[in-house]
Amino acid sequence: MRKRCVDGGTPIGAPHLYGCEREACPTCGGVLMRCGCLLRQLPEAVQRQCGGDVCFLPESVWAPLCPGRLPYPYPPRRTS
């Protein structure tokens, strides 16, 4: 197992960096920045503005929508 995320360099047990393409969604388990769970929580006008790509949202908008972020790696991998 890698000691850090290959996308953002996050160490084991820490939340991914904002916008990391490898972070899992705590709701559905898919890729957080592409699954749509965060996007569906935003007003429709904001959804249209970002064109379905959460990565373009400022962290101040995105972070409060995602409490309980999953640490790297998720799902946890066995070490033995």
PyMOL Python script that loads the backbone (N, CA, C, O; Angstrom):
from pymol import cmd

cmd.read_pdbstr("""\
ATOM      1  N   MET A   1       0.841  -1.180   0.000  1.00  0.00           N
ATOM      2  CA  MET A   1       0.000   0.000   0.000  1.00  0.00           C
ATOM      3  C   MET A   1       0.886   1.243   0.000  1.00  0.00           C
ATOM      4  O   MET A   1       1.918   1.291   0.669  1.00  0.00           O
ATOM      5  N   ARG A   2       0.462   2.237  -0.759  1.00  0.00           N
ATOM      6  CA  ARG A   2       1.193   3.502  -0.810  1.00  0.00           C
ATOM      7  C   ARG A   2       1.031   4.241   0.518  1.00  0.00           C
ATOM      8  O   ARG A   2      -0.021   4.173   1.154  1.00  0.00           O
ATOM      9  N   LYS A   3       2.069   4.937   0.922  1.00  0.00           N
ATOM     10  CA  LYS A   3       2.011   5.700   2.167  1.00  0.00           C
ATOM     11  C   LYS A   3       1.343   7.049   1.976  1.00  0.00           C
ATOM     12  O   LYS A   3       0.964   7.705   2.946  1.00  0.00           O
ATOM     13  N   ARG A   4       1.197   7.469   0.702  1.00  0.00           N
ATOM     14  CA  ARG A   4       0.553   8.749   0.386  1.00  0.00           C
ATOM     15  C   ARG A   4      -0.312   8.592  -0.855  1.00  0.00           C
ATOM     16  O   ARG A   4      -0.045   7.747  -1.710  1.00  0.00           O
ATOM     17  N   CYS A   5      -1.340   9.408  -0.944  1.00  0.00           N
ATOM     18  CA  CYS A   5      -2.205   9.422  -2.121  1.00  0.00           C
ATOM     19  C   CYS A   5      -1.391   9.883  -3.328  1.00  0.00           C
ATOM     20  O   CYS A   5      -0.634  10.850  -3.236  1.00  0.00           O
ATOM     21  N   VAL A   6      -1.544   9.197  -4.453  1.00  0.00           N
ATOM     22  CA  VAL A   6      -0.776   9.550  -5.643  1.00  0.00           C
ATOM     23  C   VAL A   6      -1.251  10.852  -6.281  1.00  0.00           C
ATOM     24  O   VAL A   6      -0.506  11.465  -7.046  1.00  0.00           O
ATOM     25  N   ASP A   7      -2.465  11.283  -5.986  1.00  0.00           N
ATOM     26  CA  ASP A   7      -2.985  12.506  -6.602  1.00  0.00           C
ATOM     27  C   ASP A   7      -2.566  13.757  -5.835  1.00  0.00           C
ATOM     28  O   ASP A   7      -2.133  14.736  -6.443  1.00  0.00           O
ATOM     29  N   GLY A   8      -2.688  13.736  -4.519  1.00  0.00           N
ATOM     30  CA  GLY A   8      -2.403  14.943  -3.755  1.00  0.00           C
ATOM     31  C   GLY A   8      -1.332  14.803  -2.690  1.00  0.00           C
ATOM     32  O   GLY A   8      -0.963  15.788  -2.050  1.00  0.00           O
ATOM     33  N   GLY A   9      -0.828  13.595  -2.491  1.00  0.00           N
ATOM     34  CA  GLY A   9       0.217  13.393  -1.499  1.00  0.00           C
ATOM     35  C   GLY A   9      -0.279  13.285  -0.069  1.00  0.00           C
ATOM     36  O   GLY A   9       0.512  13.376   0.869  1.00  0.00           O
ATOM     37  N   THR A  10      -1.577  13.093   0.111  1.00  0.00           N
ATOM     38  CA  THR A  10      -2.149  12.974   1.448  1.00  0.00           C
ATOM     39  C   THR A  10      -1.603  11.737   2.155  1.00  0.00           C
ATOM     40  O   THR A  10      -1.572  10.658   1.564  1.00  0.00           O
ATOM     41  N   PRO A  11      -1.170  11.875   3.418  1.00  0.00           N
ATOM     42  CA  PRO A  11      -0.691  10.699   4.151  1.00  0.00           C
ATOM     43  C   PRO A  11      -1.846   9.818   4.619  1.00  0.00           C
ATOM     44  O   PRO A  11      -2.987  10.273   4.699  1.00  0.00           O
ATOM     45  N   ILE A  12      -1.552   8.574   4.924  1.00  0.00           N
ATOM     46  CA  ILE A  12      -2.551   7.621   5.414  1.00  0.00           C
ATOM     47  C   ILE A  12      -3.263   8.202   6.632  1.00  0.00           C
ATOM     48  O   ILE A  12      -2.623   8.724   7.545  1.00  0.00           O
ATOM     49  N   GLY A  13      -4.599   8.105   6.638  1.00  0.00           N
ATOM     50  CA  GLY A  13      -5.416   8.540   7.758  1.00  0.00           C
ATOM     51  C   GLY A  13      -5.871   9.982   7.713  1.00  0.00           C
ATOM     52  O   GLY A  13      -6.695  10.388   8.533  1.00  0.00           O
ATOM     53  N   ALA A  14      -5.363  10.766   6.787  1.00  0.00           N
ATOM     54  CA  ALA A  14      -5.746  12.183   6.673  1.00  0.00           C
ATOM     55  C   ALA A  14      -6.766  12.360   5.548  1.00  0.00           C
ATOM     56  O   ALA A  14      -6.833  11.533   4.638  1.00  0.00           O
ATOM     57  N   PRO A  15      -7.569  13.443   5.606  1.00  0.00           N
ATOM     58  CA  PRO A  15      -8.479  13.704   4.493  1.00  0.00           C
ATOM     59  C   PRO A  15      -7.694  14.153   3.266  1.00  0.00           C
ATOM     60  O   PRO A  15      -6.642  14.779   3.388  1.00  0.00           O
ATOM     61  N   HIS A  16      -8.205  13.834   2.103  1.00  0.00           N
ATOM     62  CA  HIS A  16      -7.543  14.233   0.859  1.00  0.00           C
ATOM     63  C   HIS A  16      -7.489  15.750   0.739  1.00  0.00           C
ATOM     64  O   HIS A  16      -8.251  16.457   1.398  1.00  0.00           O
ATOM     65  N   LEU A  17      -6.600  16.241  -0.090  1.00  0.00           N
ATOM     66  CA  LEU A  17      -6.546  17.666  -0.389  1.00  0.00           C
ATOM     67  C   LEU A  17      -7.785  18.053  -1.183  1.00  0.00           C
ATOM     68  O   LEU A  17      -8.358  17.222  -1.888  1.00  0.00           O
ATOM     69  N   TYR A  18      -8.197  19.306  -1.072  1.00  0.00           N
ATOM     70  CA  TYR A  18      -9.365  19.793  -1.788  1.00  0.00           C
ATOM     71  C   TYR A  18      -9.213  19.540  -3.280  1.00  0.00           C
ATOM     72  O   TYR A  18      -8.203  19.906  -3.881  1.00  0.00           O
ATOM     73  N   GLY A  19     -10.217  18.917  -3.870  1.00  0.00           N
ATOM     74  CA  GLY A  19     -10.211  18.661  -5.301  1.00  0.00           C
ATOM     75  C   GLY A  19      -9.510  17.394  -5.726  1.00  0.00           C
ATOM     76  O   GLY A  19      -9.392  17.138  -6.925  1.00  0.00           O
ATOM     77  N   CYS A  20      -9.038  16.586  -4.785  1.00  0.00           N
ATOM     78  CA  CYS A  20      -8.326  15.347  -5.127  1.00  0.00           C
ATOM     79  C   CYS A  20      -9.244  14.414  -5.918  1.00  0.00           C
ATOM     80  O   CYS A  20     -10.373  14.147  -5.508  1.00  0.00           O
ATOM     81  N   GLU A  21      -8.759  13.934  -7.026  1.00  0.00           N
ATOM     82  CA  GLU A  21      -9.535  13.033  -7.888  1.00  0.00           C
ATOM     83  C   GLU A  21      -9.640  11.616  -7.325  1.00  0.00           C
ATOM     84  O   GLU A  21     -10.279  10.763  -7.942  1.00  0.00           O
ATOM     85  N   ARG A  22      -9.042  11.348  -6.190  1.00  0.00           N
ATOM     86  CA  ARG A  22      -9.079  10.003  -5.606  1.00  0.00           C
ATOM     87  C   ARG A  22      -9.907   9.914  -4.332  1.00  0.00           C
ATOM     88  O   ARG A  22     -10.023   8.836  -3.750  1.00  0.00           O
ATOM     89  N   GLU A  23     -10.482  11.023  -3.890  1.00  0.00           N
ATOM     90  CA  GLU A  23     -11.250  11.006  -2.645  1.00  0.00           C
ATOM     91  C   GLU A  23     -12.595  10.322  -2.852  1.00  0.00           C
ATOM     92  O   GLU A  23     -13.290  10.575  -3.836  1.00  0.00           O
ATOM     93  N   ALA A  24     -12.951   9.451  -1.911  1.00  0.00           N
ATOM     94  CA  ALA A  24     -14.228   8.740  -1.977  1.00  0.00           C
ATOM     95  C   ALA A  24     -15.327   9.575  -1.329  1.00  0.00           C
ATOM     96  O   ALA A  24     -15.088  10.276  -0.345  1.00  0.00           O
ATOM     97  N   CYS A  25     -16.516   9.496  -1.882  1.00  0.00           N
ATOM     98  CA  CYS A  25     -17.683  10.189  -1.343  1.00  0.00           C
ATOM     99  C   CYS A  25     -18.167   9.446  -0.102  1.00  0.00           C
ATOM    100  O   CYS A  25     -18.335   8.228  -0.151  1.00  0.00           O
ATOM    101  N   PRO A  26     -18.398  10.151   1.020  1.00  0.00           N
ATOM    102  CA  PRO A  26     -18.899   9.469   2.215  1.00  0.00           C
ATOM    103  C   PRO A  26     -20.345   9.002   2.077  1.00  0.00           C
ATOM    104  O   PRO A  26     -20.812   8.198   2.883  1.00  0.00           O
ATOM    105  N   THR A  27     -21.056   9.493   1.070  1.00  0.00           N
ATOM    106  CA  THR A  27     -22.450   9.103   0.863  1.00  0.00           C
ATOM    107  C   THR A  27     -22.574   7.846   0.008  1.00  0.00           C
ATOM    108  O   THR A  27     -23.250   6.893   0.396  1.00  0.00           O
ATOM    109  N   CYS A  28     -21.916   7.841  -1.165  1.00  0.00           N
ATOM    110  CA  CYS A  28     -22.109   6.723  -2.092  1.00  0.00           C
ATOM    111  C   CYS A  28     -20.866   5.857  -2.295  1.00  0.00           C
ATOM    112  O   CYS A  28     -20.964   4.757  -2.838  1.00  0.00           O
ATOM    113  N   GLY A  29     -19.690   6.344  -1.863  1.00  0.00           N
ATOM    114  CA  GLY A  29     -18.459   5.575  -2.036  1.00  0.00           C
ATOM    115  C   GLY A  29     -17.802   5.779  -3.385  1.00  0.00           C
ATOM    116  O   GLY A  29     -16.713   5.258  -3.627  1.00  0.00           O
ATOM    117  N   GLY A  30     -18.452   6.535  -4.277  1.00  0.00           N
ATOM    118  CA  GLY A  30     -17.855   6.833  -5.580  1.00  0.00           C
ATOM    119  C   GLY A  30     -16.786   7.909  -5.461  1.00  0.00           C
ATOM    120  O   GLY A  30     -16.436   8.318  -4.354  1.00  0.00           O
ATOM    121  N   VAL A  31     -16.273   8.364  -6.582  1.00  0.00           N
ATOM    122  CA  VAL A  31     -15.272   9.433  -6.577  1.00  0.00           C
ATOM    123  C   VAL A  31     -15.991  10.737  -6.240  1.00  0.00           C
ATOM    124  O   VAL A  31     -16.875  11.171  -6.978  1.00  0.00           O
ATOM    125  N   LEU A  32     -15.615  11.351  -5.141  1.00  0.00           N
ATOM    126  CA  LEU A  32     -16.324  12.503  -4.600  1.00  0.00           C
ATOM    127  C   LEU A  32     -16.498  13.639  -5.599  1.00  0.00           C
ATOM    128  O   LEU A  32     -17.577  14.227  -5.669  1.00  0.00           O
ATOM    129  N   MET A  33     -15.487  13.957  -6.358  1.00  0.00           N
ATOM    130  CA  MET A  33     -15.564  15.099  -7.259  1.00  0.00           C
ATOM    131  C   MET A  33     -16.368  14.815  -8.533  1.00  0.00           C
ATOM    132  O   MET A  33     -16.573  15.719  -9.343  1.00  0.00           O
ATOM    133  N   ARG A  34     -16.820  13.579  -8.718  1.00  0.00           N
ATOM    134  CA  ARG A  34     -17.573  13.246  -9.936  1.00  0.00           C
ATOM    135  C   ARG A  34     -18.886  12.529  -9.685  1.00  0.00           C
ATOM    136  O   ARG A  34     -19.650  12.326 -10.629  1.00  0.00           O
ATOM    137  N   CYS A  35     -19.181  12.138  -8.459  1.00  0.00           N
ATOM    138  CA  CYS A  35     -20.363  11.298  -8.220  1.00  0.00           C
ATOM    139  C   CYS A  35     -21.678  12.073  -8.273  1.00  0.00           C
ATOM    140  O   CYS A  35     -22.718  11.489  -8.576  1.00  0.00           O
ATOM    141  N   GLY A  36     -21.655  13.359  -7.988  1.00  0.00           N
ATOM    142  CA  GLY A  36     -22.872  14.157  -8.030  1.00  0.00           C
ATOM    143  C   GLY A  36     -23.538  14.365  -6.684  1.00  0.00           C
ATOM    144  O   GLY A  36     -24.452  15.183  -6.586  1.00  0.00           O
ATOM    145  N   CYS A  37     -23.122  13.665  -5.649  1.00  0.00           N
ATOM    146  CA  CYS A  37     -23.753  13.813  -4.329  1.00  0.00           C
ATOM    147  C   CYS A  37     -23.611  15.243  -3.801  1.00  0.00           C
ATOM    148  O   CYS A  37     -24.578  15.797  -3.278  1.00  0.00           O
ATOM    149  N   LEU A  38     -22.443  15.842  -3.926  1.00  0.00           N
ATOM    150  CA  LEU A  38     -22.243  17.222  -3.472  1.00  0.00           C
ATOM    151  C   LEU A  38     -23.038  18.190  -4.329  1.00  0.00           C
ATOM    152  O   LEU A  38     -23.678  19.112  -3.824  1.00  0.00           O
ATOM    153  N   LEU A  39     -22.985  17.967  -5.613  1.00  0.00           N
ATOM    154  CA  LEU A  39     -23.641  18.867  -6.558  1.00  0.00           C
ATOM    155  C   LEU A  39     -25.137  18.945  -6.305  1.00  0.00           C
ATOM    156  O   LEU A  39     -25.722  20.024  -6.395  1.00  0.00           O
ATOM    157  N   ARG A  40     -25.763  17.822  -5.990  1.00  0.00           N
ATOM    158  CA  ARG A  40     -27.207  17.795  -5.751  1.00  0.00           C
ATOM    159  C   ARG A  40     -27.612  18.590  -4.511  1.00  0.00           C
ATOM    160  O   ARG A  40     -28.787  18.922  -4.357  1.00  0.00           O
ATOM    161  N   GLN A  41     -26.676  18.897  -3.634  1.00  0.00           N
ATOM    162  CA  GLN A  41     -26.972  19.677  -2.436  1.00  0.00           C
ATOM    163  C   GLN A  41     -26.978  21.184  -2.706  1.00  0.00           C
ATOM    164  O   GLN A  41     -27.413  21.965  -1.860  1.00  0.00           O
ATOM    165  N   LEU A  42     -26.502  21.586  -3.867  1.00  0.00           N
ATOM    166  CA  LEU A  42     -26.400  23.002  -4.210  1.00  0.00           C
ATOM    167  C   LEU A  42     -27.657  23.495  -4.912  1.00  0.00           C
ATOM    168  O   LEU A  42     -28.373  22.707  -5.530  1.00  0.00           O
ATOM    169  N   PRO A  43     -27.930  24.795  -4.819  1.00  0.00           N
ATOM    170  CA  PRO A  43     -29.062  25.339  -5.570  1.00  0.00           C
ATOM    171  C   PRO A  43     -28.887  25.081  -7.069  1.00  0.00           C
ATOM    172  O   PRO A  43     -27.764  25.009  -7.569  1.00  0.00           O
ATOM    173  N   GLU A  44     -29.997  24.946  -7.770  1.00  0.00           N
ATOM    174  CA  GLU A  44     -29.958  24.613  -9.199  1.00  0.00           C
ATOM    175  C   GLU A  44     -29.130  25.609 -10.010  1.00  0.00           C
ATOM    176  O   GLU A  44     -28.435  25.212 -10.946  1.00  0.00           O
ATOM    177  N   ALA A  45     -29.192  26.890  -9.668  1.00  0.00           N
ATOM    178  CA  ALA A  45     -28.416  27.907 -10.401  1.00  0.00           C
ATOM    179  C   ALA A  45     -26.914  27.657 -10.260  1.00  0.00           C
ATOM    180  O   ALA A  45     -26.160  27.834 -11.218  1.00  0.00           O
ATOM    181  N   VAL A  46     -26.484  27.249  -9.077  1.00  0.00           N
ATOM    182  CA  VAL A  46     -25.059  26.966  -8.859  1.00  0.00           C
ATOM    183  C   VAL A  46     -24.667  25.694  -9.600  1.00  0.00           C
ATOM    184  O   VAL A  46     -23.565  25.607 -10.142  1.00  0.00           O
ATOM    185  N   GLN A  47     -25.560  24.705  -9.630  1.00  0.00           N
ATOM    186  CA  GLN A  47     -25.287  23.470 -10.369  1.00  0.00           C
ATOM    187  C   GLN A  47     -25.029  23.775 -11.840  1.00  0.00           C
ATOM    188  O   GLN A  47     -24.089  23.246 -12.433  1.00  0.00           O
ATOM    189  N   ARG A  48     -25.866  24.628 -12.425  1.00  0.00           N
ATOM    190  CA  ARG A  48     -25.672  24.992 -13.834  1.00  0.00           C
ATOM    191  C   ARG A  48     -24.381  25.773 -14.028  1.00  0.00           C
ATOM    192  O   ARG A  48     -23.672  25.574 -15.014  1.00  0.00           O
ATOM    193  N   GLN A  49     -24.076  26.663 -13.087  1.00  0.00           N
ATOM    194  CA  GLN A  49     -22.890  27.511 -13.188  1.00  0.00           C
ATOM    195  C   GLN A  49     -21.606  26.679 -13.201  1.00  0.00           C
ATOM    196  O   GLN A  49     -20.692  26.988 -13.965  1.00  0.00           O
ATOM    197  N   CYS A  50     -21.516  25.637 -12.379  1.00  0.00           N
ATOM    198  CA  CYS A  50     -20.285  24.851 -12.329  1.00  0.00           C
ATOM    199  C   CYS A  50     -20.290  23.727 -13.352  1.00  0.00           C
ATOM    200  O   CYS A  50     -19.304  23.000 -13.469  1.00  0.00           O
ATOM    201  N   GLY A  51     -21.383  23.571 -14.097  1.00  0.00           N
ATOM    202  CA  GLY A  51     -21.415  22.607 -15.181  1.00  0.00           C
ATOM    203  C   GLY A  51     -21.229  21.165 -14.752  1.00  0.00           C
ATOM    204  O   GLY A  51     -20.752  20.345 -15.538  1.00  0.00           O
ATOM    205  N   GLY A  52     -21.593  20.842 -13.526  1.00  0.00           N
ATOM    206  CA  GLY A  52     -21.483  19.467 -13.061  1.00  0.00           C
ATOM    207  C   GLY A  52     -20.109  19.082 -12.550  1.00  0.00           C
ATOM    208  O   GLY A  52     -19.889  17.924 -12.196  1.00  0.00           O
ATOM    209  N   ASP A  53     -19.173  20.033 -12.502  1.00  0.00           N
ATOM    210  CA  ASP A  53     -17.829  19.720 -12.022  1.00  0.00           C
ATOM    211  C   ASP A  53     -17.586  20.429 -10.704  1.00  0.00           C
ATOM    212  O   ASP A  53     -17.344  21.635 -10.674  1.00  0.00           O
ATOM    213  N   VAL A  54     -17.650  19.683  -9.624  1.00  0.00           N
ATOM    214  CA  VAL A  54     -17.497  20.239  -8.284  1.00  0.00           C
ATOM    215  C   VAL A  54     -16.122  20.864  -8.084  1.00  0.00           C
ATOM    216  O   VAL A  54     -15.968  21.757  -7.251  1.00  0.00           O
ATOM    217  N   CYS A  55     -15.127  20.412  -8.832  1.00  0.00           N
ATOM    218  CA  CYS A  55     -13.765  20.937  -8.675  1.00  0.00           C
ATOM    219  C   CYS A  55     -13.692  22.443  -8.912  1.00  0.00           C
ATOM    220  O   CYS A  55     -12.780  23.105  -8.416  1.00  0.00           O
ATOM    221  N   PHE A  56     -14.658  22.995  -9.676  1.00  0.00           N
ATOM    222  CA  PHE A  56     -14.623  24.419  -9.958  1.00  0.00           C
ATOM    223  C   PHE A  56     -15.245  25.251  -8.849  1.00  0.00           C
ATOM    224  O   PHE A  56     -15.172  26.480  -8.885  1.00  0.00           O
ATOM    225  N   LEU A  57     -15.853  24.605  -7.869  1.00  0.00           N
ATOM    226  CA  LEU A  57     -16.423  25.341  -6.746  1.00  0.00           C
ATOM    227  C   LEU A  57     -15.319  25.749  -5.780  1.00  0.00           C
ATOM    228  O   LEU A  57     -14.372  24.990  -5.570  1.00  0.00           O
ATOM    229  N   PRO A  58     -15.427  26.944  -5.187  1.00  0.00           N
ATOM    230  CA  PRO A  58     -14.445  27.312  -4.168  1.00  0.00           C
ATOM    231  C   PRO A  58     -14.597  26.407  -2.947  1.00  0.00           C
ATOM    232  O   PRO A  58     -15.696  25.940  -2.648  1.00  0.00           O
ATOM    233  N   GLU A  59     -13.519  26.167  -2.262  1.00  0.00           N
ATOM    234  CA  GLU A  59     -13.554  25.286  -1.099  1.00  0.00           C
ATOM    235  C   GLU A  59     -14.541  25.789  -0.047  1.00  0.00           C
ATOM    236  O   GLU A  59     -15.136  24.981   0.666  1.00  0.00           O
ATOM    237  N   SER A  60     -14.724  27.092   0.063  1.00  0.00           N
ATOM    238  CA  SER A  60     -15.658  27.651   1.045  1.00  0.00           C
ATOM    239  C   SER A  60     -17.104  27.196   0.778  1.00  0.00           C
ATOM    240  O   SER A  60     -17.906  27.129   1.710  1.00  0.00           O
ATOM    241  N   VAL A  61     -17.438  26.887  -0.462  1.00  0.00           N
ATOM    242  CA  VAL A  61     -18.768  26.378  -0.821  1.00  0.00           C
ATOM    243  C   VAL A  61     -18.807  24.867  -0.658  1.00  0.00           C
ATOM    244  O   VAL A  61     -19.780  24.321  -0.137  1.00  0.00           O
ATOM    245  N   TRP A  62     -17.768  24.199  -1.094  1.00  0.00           N
ATOM    246  CA  TRP A  62     -17.722  22.743  -1.154  1.00  0.00           C
ATOM    247  C   TRP A  62     -17.565  22.086   0.212  1.00  0.00           C
ATOM    248  O   TRP A  62     -18.283  21.134   0.518  1.00  0.00           O
ATOM    249  N   ALA A  63     -16.649  22.572   1.035  1.00  0.00           N
ATOM    250  CA  ALA A  63     -16.309  21.910   2.300  1.00  0.00           C
ATOM    251  C   ALA A  63     -17.492  21.750   3.259  1.00  0.00           C
ATOM    252  O   ALA A  63     -17.647  20.670   3.830  1.00  0.00           O
ATOM    253  N   PRO A  64     -18.336  22.771   3.466  1.00  0.00           N
ATOM    254  CA  PRO A  64     -19.450  22.584   4.397  1.00  0.00           C
ATOM    255  C   PRO A  64     -20.468  21.535   3.941  1.00  0.00           C
ATOM    256  O   PRO A  64     -21.231  21.020   4.760  1.00  0.00           O
ATOM    257  N   LEU A  65     -20.487  21.220   2.666  1.00  0.00           N
ATOM    258  CA  LEU A  65     -21.432  20.232   2.147  1.00  0.00           C
ATOM    259  C   LEU A  65     -20.978  18.801   2.412  1.00  0.00           C
ATOM    260  O   LEU A  65     -21.746  17.855   2.244  1.00  0.00           O
ATOM    261  N   CYS A  66     -19.745  18.656   2.819  1.00  0.00           N
ATOM    262  CA  CYS A  66     -19.189  17.318   2.926  1.00  0.00           C
ATOM    263  C   CYS A  66     -18.590  17.041   4.305  1.00  0.00           C
ATOM    264  O   CYS A  66     -17.382  16.836   4.419  1.00  0.00           O
ATOM    265  N   PRO A  67     -19.414  17.034   5.347  1.00  0.00           N
ATOM    266  CA  PRO A  67     -18.886  16.635   6.655  1.00  0.00           C
ATOM    267  C   PRO A  67     -18.639  15.131   6.662  1.00  0.00           C
ATOM    268  O   PRO A  67     -19.256  14.397   5.890  1.00  0.00           O
ATOM    269  N   GLY A  68     -17.775  14.687   7.498  1.00  0.00           N
ATOM    270  CA  GLY A  68     -17.503  13.260   7.593  1.00  0.00           C
ATOM    271  C   GLY A  68     -16.685  12.737   6.439  1.00  0.00           C
ATOM    272  O   GLY A  68     -16.887  11.607   5.993  1.00  0.00           O
ATOM    273  N   ARG A  69     -15.746  13.560   5.940  1.00  0.00           N
ATOM    274  CA  ARG A  69     -14.911  13.121   4.817  1.00  0.00           C
ATOM    275  C   ARG A  69     -14.126  11.874   5.207  1.00  0.00           C
ATOM    276  O   ARG A  69     -13.694  11.727   6.350  1.00  0.00           O
ATOM    277  N   LEU A  70     -13.950  10.992   4.252  1.00  0.00           N
ATOM    278  CA  LEU A  70     -13.265   9.732   4.485  1.00  0.00           C
ATOM    279  C   LEU A  70     -11.765   9.911   4.334  1.00  0.00           C
ATOM    280  O   LEU A  70     -11.321  10.585   3.405  1.00  0.00           O
ATOM    281  N   PRO A  71     -10.971   9.325   5.227  1.00  0.00           N
ATOM    282  CA  PRO A  71      -9.519   9.468   5.131  1.00  0.00           C
ATOM    283  C   PRO A  71      -8.935   8.602   4.021  1.00  0.00           C
ATOM    284  O   PRO A  71      -9.560   7.645   3.565  1.00  0.00           O
ATOM    285  N   TYR A  72      -7.744   8.950   3.604  1.00  0.00           N
ATOM    286  CA  TYR A  72      -6.988   8.124   2.650  1.00  0.00           C
ATOM    287  C   TYR A  72      -6.422   6.947   3.421  1.00  0.00           C
ATOM    288  O   TYR A  72      -5.977   7.162   4.548  1.00  0.00           O
ATOM    289  N   PRO A  73      -6.401   5.735   2.918  1.00  0.00           N
ATOM    290  CA  PRO A  73      -7.150   5.266   1.756  1.00  0.00           C
ATOM    291  C   PRO A  73      -8.550   4.832   2.161  1.00  0.00           C
ATOM    292  O   PRO A  73      -8.774   4.414   3.296  1.00  0.00           O
ATOM    293  N   TYR A  74      -9.471   4.931   1.247  1.00  0.00           N
ATOM    294  CA  TYR A  74     -10.814   4.409   1.482  1.00  0.00           C
ATOM    295  C   TYR A  74     -11.255   3.662   0.245  1.00  0.00           C
ATOM    296  O   TYR A  74     -11.150   4.215  -0.850  1.00  0.00           O
ATOM    297  N   PRO A  75     -11.733   2.464   0.350  1.00  0.00           N
ATOM    298  CA  PRO A  75     -11.869   1.737   1.609  1.00  0.00           C
ATOM    299  C   PRO A  75     -10.518   1.344   2.170  1.00  0.00           C
ATOM    300  O   PRO A  75      -9.566   1.143   1.416  1.00  0.00           O
ATOM    301  N   PRO A  76     -10.424   1.232   3.497  1.00  0.00           N
ATOM    302  CA  PRO A  76      -9.136   0.864   4.099  1.00  0.00           C
ATOM    303  C   PRO A  76      -8.651  -0.475   3.571  1.00  0.00           C
ATOM    304  O   PRO A  76      -9.438  -1.394   3.345  1.00  0.00           O
ATOM    305  N   ARG A  77      -7.372  -0.569   3.381  1.00  0.00           N
ATOM    306  CA  ARG A  77      -6.782  -1.808   2.878  1.00  0.00           C
ATOM    307  C   ARG A  77      -6.104  -2.562   4.017  1.00  0.00           C
ATOM    308  O   ARG A  77      -5.558  -1.965   4.945  1.00  0.00           O
ATOM    309  N   ARG A  78      -6.151  -3.864   3.923  1.00  0.00           N
ATOM    310  CA  ARG A  78      -5.486  -4.684   4.931  1.00  0.00           C
ATOM    311  C   ARG A  78      -3.982  -4.505   4.837  1.00  0.00           C
ATOM    312  O   ARG A  78      -3.430  -4.368   3.746  1.00  0.00           O
ATOM    313  N   THR A  79      -3.325  -4.508   5.987  1.00  0.00           N
ATOM    314  CA  THR A  79      -1.877  -4.366   5.998  1.00  0.00           C
ATOM    315  C   THR A  79      -1.191  -5.709   6.198  1.00  0.00           C
ATOM    316  O   THR A  79       0.027  -5.799   6.044  1.00  0.00           O
ATOM    317  N   SER A  80      -1.936  -6.750   6.536  1.00  0.00           N
ATOM    318  CA  SER A  80      -1.302  -8.065   6.756  1.00  0.00           C
ATOM    319  C   SER A  80      -1.506  -8.996   5.580  1.00  0.00           C
ATOM    320  O   SER A  80      -1.038 -10.135   5.605  1.00  0.00           O
TER     321      SER A  80
END
""", "prot")
cmd.dss("prot")
cmd.show_as("cartoon", "prot")
cmd.util.cbc("prot")
cmd.orient("prot")
